[in-house]
Structure formats: structure tokens, C-alpha cells
């Protein structure tokens, strides 16, 4: 286990946060619930029928896990009413009818959609964070968050980041041994305002989860106007505008751009191309212009550079929600539980 992940788990274990896992039907999630609870990373709440979970996972001991069955839970009516009120007046685009005709319809819906049920538990303050996605799509995980949890104050964009952990500490361009890449998984072609939101959220992730003081580079194929694609895609002006918006919104944050990657990480290049910048040459948070660049970039670092990629970590929600990969293993789920607990501090 990397030192970064070890630190995350150690800090999470001191917080006593309650993390809900709505996918009690998935054996990986059930095993992760057992391990996370036994390690003391968080108080773990697992949703599902207790008898079915026990029958399907005979070798798992859930003595330290709270198993909640939405069908019999006394708070289900409360959650149904919360959902009905939160979505009152919203129209189903496919049918043209209200999303929920009444509280009974909302109740029927959450008894089919345990991720929404978990989001309502989070909204009510009965848990501190939510982890889902092992057997559901990203859309199924994020939609309940967008509908009932909403975004954090001052942030209008839910995004994702990866904490990139170096295989060793001898890289002169990454003396921290860790970096943050965003957005690599959610926003396909974000506009300038969205990129500014992503940058601010990623800086919070760097500080609160990765444990580094953020120095944020807004990436491009251009450094301080050296390149121009106004005639075609306007990606350089987009990053320049995003930089200005982020600086205005978070004036105390060390953030600058637009930078080519080498100008962002190599002191000799940063000094040459952006001599007046406090970020050029020593950045540790990297904001990509779109998901193509971000996704390709983190996977190059992973496969060619040997970096461990922790994530994707969801950012921007008012309360912590994280989306698992459907290809995740038990250790991945445990790690995300710890990260989510840390986001809830």
C-alpha cells in the first residue's frame, strides 16, 4: 500500500464518519464493508435484505456493519416525503407527467433505486458520505446526487479527479510524489466556467485528500499565448478565460496558466516561458482542457510512468458522493470508502 493511501486511511479512521453503501447485492461491496468496518476506516451502513446478504456471502462477518433494509426501515416514509418535496413540480421528459405523483410514488421509486435511497439518507444527515457504482452506471450514481444533494456553495460543476501516486520519490518534476489530475472521467468538453470550478474543486482534493499544498496549472498546448487555435476550436482562449475566472473566485489559490505540461512541471522551462509565474515549473494539480486530454494523460502516467491512480474522486457535491468503477475490486472499494470519509471531515 502506498504511503499516500496509508495516510488517507489513517486520517479517515480518526473521524468516525458513517459511509453508506447501497449495493448490498454486490459481493465485492459486502466484503469491502466488512474490511472497512474492521479496519475502523468508517462506520459502514450497507443497504439490502440482511438474510439475502448473509445467504449470498456466507464467509463474510458483518457484526461491525449496520445493515439497513429499505423495505422495513422505519425512516423509508420520511425519505419518500423528502424526495417528493425535493422534486415537486419536476416533469418527466419522456412522459410529460410529474416525476412523482405523490409520496407513495416516491416511495415505490426509492424501493427500486437504493442509490437514491442512500442519497436521501445523506441529505437527511443520517450518514456522512455515499459510495456506489460497483454494479451501476456513473449516471445512476451521480443523478441522485445532482437531484437531491446538489452542488457545494459557489460550485456549479460536479467533476472528477485522480490522485496520482508516484512509484518512487526520485522524480525531480514531482518532488511531492503525488499529483492531482482533473477532469478525467465526467465532463467531456467543459466550458471556461466549468473548468474554473474543476480547478477550485481539485485544489480542495489536493489539500484535503492528497495532503499537498495545491499549485494549480491550467493545461494547454500553449503557454501564455504561445499557441493559438482561435480559428478552429478556441481551446486556448477557453483555458485563458477559465484561469481568469478561477483566479477571481479563489484569489488566494496558487493557480496559473495556460501552460504546456513541461512549462507546468519543469523549473527550467517554466522560468523560460513564464518567468513571472509562481506556479510554472512546480505545479502539482493539473487541469486538462477536456476529457480526451485528461483521460489519456492519466493513463499514460499510469502505464508508462508506473503511477497509481486513486479515483475517480467525485468533486463539487455539497456532501461526499463517490462513483466506483464497475471493474473495481474489493481493495478499490475500501480505498474509496476511506477517501469519502475524509471528504466528509
C-alpha positions as CSV (number, residue, x, y, z in Angstrom):
1,X,0.0,0.0,0.0
2,X,1.3,3.4,-0.9
3,X,2.2,6.0,1.8
4,X,-0.5,8.3,0.4
5,X,-3.2,5.7,0.7
6,X,-1.9,4.7,4.1
7,X,-2.2,8.3,5.3
8,X,-5.7,8.7,3.9
9,X,-6.8,5.6,5.8
10,X,-5.1,6.7,9.0
11,X,-6.7,10.1,8.9
12,X,-10.1,8.6,7.9
13,X,-10.0,6.3,10.9
14,X,-9.8,9.2,13.3
15,X,-13.0,10.8,12.0
16,X,-15.7,8.2,12.8
17,X,-17.7,9.1,9.7
18,X,-20.7,7.0,8.5
19,X,-20.5,5.9,4.9
20,X,-23.5,4.2,3.2
21,X,-23.0,1.5,0.5
22,X,-26.3,1.0,-1.4
23,X,-25.1,-2.1,-3.4
24,X,-25.7,-4.9,-0.9
25,X,-26.3,-7.2,-3.8
26,X,-22.6,-7.0,-4.9
27,X,-20.3,-9.4,-3.1
28,X,-17.3,-7.1,-3.6
29,X,-19.1,-4.3,-1.8
30,X,-20.2,-6.6,1.0
31,X,-16.6,-7.8,1.6
32,X,-15.4,-4.2,1.4
33,X,-17.9,-3.2,4.1
34,X,-16.6,-5.9,6.4
35,X,-13.0,-4.9,5.8
36,X,-13.5,-1.1,6.1
37,X,-15.5,-1.6,9.3
38,X,-13.0,-4.0,10.8
39,X,-10.1,-1.5,10.0
40,X,-12.1,1.3,11.6
41,X,-11.9,3.4,8.5
42,X,-15.6,4.5,9.0
43,X,-18.9,3.4,10.4
44,X,-20.4,1.4,7.5
45,X,-24.0,1.2,6.5
46,X,-25.0,-1.4,3.9
47,X,-28.3,-1.4,2.2
48,X,-30.1,-4.6,1.4
49,X,-32.1,-7.5,2.8
50,X,-30.0,-8.9,5.7
51,X,-31.0,-12.5,5.1
52,X,-30.2,-12.4,1.4
53,X,-26.8,-10.7,2.0
54,X,-25.9,-13.4,4.6
55,X,-27.0,-16.2,2.3
56,X,-25.0,-14.8,-0.7
57,X,-21.9,-14.0,1.4
58,X,-21.6,-16.9,3.9
59,X,-18.0,-16.2,4.7
60,X,-18.4,-12.5,5.5
61,X,-18.9,-11.3,9.0
62,X,-20.9,-8.1,9.2
63,X,-21.1,-7.8,13.0
64,X,-19.5,-4.3,12.8
65,X,-21.6,-3.2,9.8
66,X,-25.1,-1.7,10.1
67,X,-27.4,-3.4,7.5
68,X,-30.4,-1.4,6.6
69,X,-33.3,-2.9,4.7
70,X,-35.2,-0.1,3.0
71,X,-38.3,-2.3,2.8
72,X,-38.6,-2.5,6.5
73,X,-36.7,0.6,7.7
74,X,-39.0,3.0,9.7
75,X,-37.4,6.0,8.0
76,X,-38.4,5.0,4.5
77,X,-41.6,7.1,4.7
78,X,-39.6,10.1,5.7
79,X,-37.1,9.7,2.8
80,X,-40.0,9.2,0.4
81,X,-41.6,12.5,1.6
82,X,-38.2,14.2,1.3
83,X,-37.8,13.1,-2.3
84,X,-41.4,14.1,-3.2
85,X,-40.8,17.6,-1.9
86,X,-37.3,17.9,-3.4
87,X,-38.7,17.0,-6.9
88,X,-42.2,18.5,-6.6
89,X,-43.1,20.3,-9.9
90,X,-40.4,18.4,-11.9
91,X,-41.7,16.9,-15.1
92,X,-40.6,13.6,-16.6
93,X,-39.4,14.5,-20.1
94,X,-40.4,11.1,-21.5
95,X,-43.9,11.0,-20.2
96,X,-44.8,14.7,-19.7
97,X,-46.2,13.7,-16.3
98,X,-44.8,14.8,-12.9
99,X,-41.8,12.7,-11.8
100,X,-43.7,11.6,-8.7
101,X,-47.5,11.9,-8.5
102,X,-47.4,11.7,-4.7
103,X,-45.4,10.4,-1.7
104,X,-46.5,6.8,-2.4
105,X,-44.9,7.1,-5.9
106,X,-41.7,8.4,-4.5
107,X,-41.6,5.6,-2.0
108,X,-42.1,3.0,-4.7
109,X,-39.3,4.6,-6.7
110,X,-36.7,4.6,-3.8
111,X,-37.5,0.9,-3.0
112,X,-36.3,0.2,-6.5
113,X,-33.4,2.6,-6.5
114,X,-31.2,2.2,-3.5
115,X,-28.7,4.7,-4.7
116,X,-31.4,7.4,-4.5
117,X,-32.4,5.9,-1.1
118,X,-28.8,6.3,0.1
119,X,-28.7,9.9,-1.3
120,X,-31.7,10.7,0.8
121,X,-30.1,9.3,3.9
122,X,-27.1,11.6,3.1
123,X,-29.4,14.6,2.7
124,X,-31.1,13.8,6.0
125,X,-27.8,13.7,7.8
126,X,-28.2,10.1,8.8
127,X,-24.9,9.2,7.0
128,X,-21.9,11.3,6.1
129,X,-21.0,10.0,2.6
130,X,-22.1,7.7,-0.2
131,X,-20.2,5.2,-2.3
132,X,-21.9,3.4,-5.2
133,X,-21.2,2.3,-8.8
134,X,-19.8,-1.2,-8.4
135,X,-22.8,-2.6,-10.3
136,X,-24.5,0.6,-11.5
137,X,-23.5,3.2,-14.1
138,X,-21.9,6.5,-13.4
139,X,-25.2,8.2,-14.4
140,X,-27.1,6.1,-11.9
141,X,-24.7,7.1,-9.1
142,X,-24.5,10.8,-9.9
143,X,-28.1,11.5,-10.8
144,X,-29.4,11.1,-7.2
145,X,-26.6,13.4,-6.0
146,X,-27.5,16.1,-8.6
147,X,-31.2,15.8,-7.8
148,X,-31.2,15.9,-4.0
149,X,-27.7,16.7,-2.7
150,X,-26.9,19.5,-5.2
151,X,-23.5,21.2,-5.6
152,X,-21.4,22.8,-3.0
153,X,-21.8,26.6,-2.4
154,X,-20.0,28.6,-5.1
155,X,-19.6,25.5,-7.3
156,X,-21.9,24.6,-10.2
157,X,-20.0,21.7,-11.7
158,X,-19.7,18.2,-10.4
159,X,-16.3,16.8,-11.6
160,X,-13.8,14.1,-11.0
161,X,-10.1,13.9,-10.2
162,X,-7.4,11.2,-9.8
163,X,-4.8,11.3,-7.1
164,X,-1.7,10.1,-9.0
165,X,0.8,8.4,-6.7
166,X,4.4,8.2,-7.9
167,X,6.2,4.8,-7.8
168,X,9.1,6.4,-6.0
169,X,10.2,9.8,-4.8
170,X,13.1,10.4,-7.1
171,X,11.4,12.3,-9.9
172,X,12.6,15.9,-9.9
173,X,9.5,17.0,-11.7
174,X,7.2,15.6,-8.9
175,X,9.1,16.1,-5.6
176,X,5.8,15.6,-3.7
177,X,5.5,12.1,-5.0
178,X,1.8,12.8,-5.7
179,X,-0.3,14.9,-8.1
180,X,-3.9,15.6,-8.9
181,X,-5.3,15.3,-12.5
182,X,-8.7,16.6,-13.5
183,X,-11.2,16.2,-15.1
184,X,-10.5,12.7,-16.5
185,X,-13.9,11.0,-16.2
186,X,-17.0,13.1,-16.1
187,X,-17.1,16.4,-18.1
188,X,-16.5,15.7,-21.7
189,X,-16.0,19.2,-23.1
190,X,-16.3,21.6,-20.2
191,X,-16.6,25.4,-20.8
192,X,-14.5,28.0,-19.1
193,X,-16.7,28.4,-16.1
194,X,-16.8,24.6,-15.6
195,X,-13.0,24.3,-15.9
196,X,-12.7,27.1,-13.3
197,X,-15.0,25.1,-11.0
198,X,-13.0,21.9,-11.7
199,X,-9.7,23.7,-10.8
200,X,-11.1,25.0,-7.5
201,X,-12.6,21.6,-6.5
202,X,-9.3,19.8,-7.5
203,X,-7.3,22.2,-5.3
204,X,-9.6,21.2,-2.4
205,X,-9.0,17.5,-3.2
206,X,-5.2,18.1,-3.3
207,X,-5.2,19.8,0.1
208,X,-7.8,17.7,2.0
209,X,-7.3,14.2,0.5
210,X,-3.8,14.1,-1.1
211,X,-2.3,16.1,1.7
212,X,-0.4,18.5,-0.6
213,X,-0.4,22.3,-0.8
214,X,-2.0,22.9,-4.3
215,X,-0.2,24.6,-7.1
216,X,-2.7,24.5,-10.0
217,X,-1.7,24.5,-13.6
218,X,-4.3,25.1,-16.3
219,X,-3.0,23.0,-19.2
220,X,-3.0,23.6,-22.9
221,X,-0.8,23.1,-26.0
222,X,0.0,26.8,-25.4
223,X,2.0,28.6,-22.7
224,X,0.9,32.2,-22.0
225,X,-0.4,32.8,-25.6
226,X,2.4,30.9,-27.4
227,X,-0.2,28.9,-29.4
228,X,-3.5,29.9,-30.9
229,X,-6.4,27.9,-32.2
230,X,-9.0,30.8,-32.4
231,X,-9.8,29.9,-36.0
232,X,-10.9,26.3,-35.2
233,X,-11.6,25.2,-31.6
234,X,-10.8,28.1,-29.4
235,X,-9.4,25.8,-26.7
236,X,-6.5,28.2,-25.8
237,X,-8.9,31.2,-25.2
238,X,-11.1,28.8,-23.1
239,X,-8.2,27.9,-20.8
240,X,-7.2,31.6,-20.5
241,X,-10.8,32.6,-19.6
242,X,-11.0,29.7,-17.1
243,X,-7.8,30.8,-15.5
244,X,-9.2,34.3,-15.1
245,X,-12.5,33.1,-13.6
246,X,-10.7,30.8,-11.2
247,X,-8.3,33.5,-10.0
248,X,-11.2,35.9,-9.4
249,X,-13.2,33.2,-7.5
250,X,-10.2,32.0,-5.4
251,X,-7.6,34.8,-5.3
252,X,-5.6,33.1,-2.5
253,X,-5.1,29.9,-4.5
254,X,-1.8,29.4,-6.3
255,X,-3.2,28.9,-9.8
256,X,-1.9,30.0,-13.2
257,X,-2.0,29.2,-16.9
258,X,-2.4,28.5,-19.6
259,X,0.7,26.2,-19.6
260,X,2.1,23.4,-21.7
261,X,2.8,20.4,-19.4
262,X,6.6,20.9,-19.5
263,X,6.2,24.6,-18.6
264,X,4.0,23.5,-15.7
265,X,6.4,20.9,-14.2
266,X,10.0,21.7,-15.4
267,X,11.6,24.6,-13.5
268,X,13.9,25.4,-16.4
269,X,11.1,25.5,-18.9
270,X,8.7,27.4,-16.6
271,X,11.3,30.0,-15.9
272,X,11.9,30.5,-19.6
273,X,8.3,30.6,-20.7
274,X,6.5,32.1,-17.7
275,X,9.2,33.9,-15.6
276,X,6.7,35.8,-13.5
277,X,4.6,32.8,-12.5
278,X,4.7,31.2,-9.0
279,X,3.1,28.0,-10.4
280,X,5.2,27.5,-13.6
281,X,7.8,24.8,-13.2
282,X,6.4,23.4,-9.9
283,X,2.7,22.6,-10.4
284,X,1.2,19.6,-8.7
285,X,-2.5,19.9,-9.7
286,X,-3.2,19.6,-13.4
287,X,-6.4,20.8,-15.1
288,X,-7.0,19.4,-18.6
289,X,-9.0,21.3,-21.3
290,X,-11.3,18.3,-21.9
291,X,-11.9,14.6,-21.0
292,X,-9.8,13.4,-24.0
293,X,-6.7,15.0,-22.7
294,X,-7.4,14.2,-19.1
295,X,-8.2,10.5,-19.6
296,X,-5.3,9.9,-22.0
297,X,-2.9,11.8,-19.7
298,X,-3.7,9.9,-16.5
299,X,-3.5,6.6,-18.3
300,X,-0.1,7.5,-19.8
301,X,1.2,8.3,-16.3
302,X,-0.3,5.0,-15.1
303,X,1.1,2.7,-17.8
304,X,4.4,4.5,-18.9
305,X,5.2,6.2,-15.6
306,X,4.1,3.5,-13.1
307,X,1.8,5.9,-11.2
308,X,-1.0,4.5,-9.1
309,X,-4.3,6.3,-9.9
310,X,-6.7,6.7,-7.0
311,X,-10.1,7.6,-8.2
312,X,-12.0,8.8,-9.9
313,X,-12.9,11.0,-6.9
314,X,-16.1,13.0,-7.3
315,X,-15.9,16.7,-6.5
316,X,-18.3,19.5,-6.3
317,X,-21.2,17.9,-4.4
318,X,-22.4,19.6,-1.2
319,X,-21.9,16.3,0.6
320,X,-19.5,13.4,-0.4
321,X,-20.6,11.0,-3.1
322,X,-18.2,8.8,-5.0
323,X,-18.6,6.6,-8.0
324,X,-16.9,3.2,-8.3
325,X,-15.7,1.6,-11.5
326,X,-17.8,-1.4,-12.4
327,X,-14.5,-3.2,-12.8
328,X,-13.4,-2.4,-9.2
329,X,-12.0,-4.9,-6.8
330,X,-12.6,-5.1,-3.0
331,X,-9.4,-3.1,-2.2
332,X,-10.6,-0.3,-4.6
333,X,-13.9,-0.1,-2.7
334,X,-12.2,0.0,0.7
335,X,-9.9,2.9,-0.6
336,X,-12.9,4.9,-1.8
337,X,-14.7,4.4,1.5
338,X,-11.7,6.0,3.2
339,X,-11.5,8.8,0.7
340,X,-15.2,9.5,1.1
341,X,-14.8,9.6,4.9
342,X,-12.0,12.1,4.5
343,X,-14.1,14.3,2.2
344,X,-16.8,14.4,4.9
345,X,-14.5,16.0,7.6
